[in-house]
Amino acid sequence: MKSLKYVWLSICALLITCFSFAQTNFNFKMDHNALLVQDLEVAAEFYMDILGITEISNGGLPSHIRWFQFNDKVQVHLSESGNDIQKKKGVHIAINTQNLEEYITFLNAKNIHWENWPGEKSATRIRPDGVQQIYIRDPDGYWIEINDNEL
């Protein structure tokens, strides 16, 4: 009976240890996204002109890699590559702005196609949480969600 008690206590201690590790808060924050692109110049121009992000130093990496940064310091690394990756709308980058209507006007002026989640051209969608969103594609076909979420 005494050994059963020790087994039970050992199991409880192990479970408590496992759950305490699982609940540790490491305070993760998004650092960067990396995308393979066919033409680095075309992709870089799109990210600077259409998304308005700033190019930053690539930290001494080869010239086929360029780094860009959003206002919140999250980065996008573009790497020129001959690899072609299948793009699906469900796999996308999502960014937010409090000026979504102005951004839509900007996209229209630039003749940039935008759509909602179901694929309706020039239509927004309100998510179940009340956030309005649209989708665009970069020159390599990557989907980018732009929404008015307040983080």
Secondary structure, DSSP 8 states (H G I E B T S, - for coil): -HHHHHHHHHHHHHHHHHHHHHT--------EEEEEES-HHHHHHHHHHTS--EEE--TT--TTEEEEE-TTS-EEEEEE-S------TTSEEEEE-S-HHHHHHHHHHTT---B-TT--BT--EE-TTS-EEEEEE-TT--EEEEE----
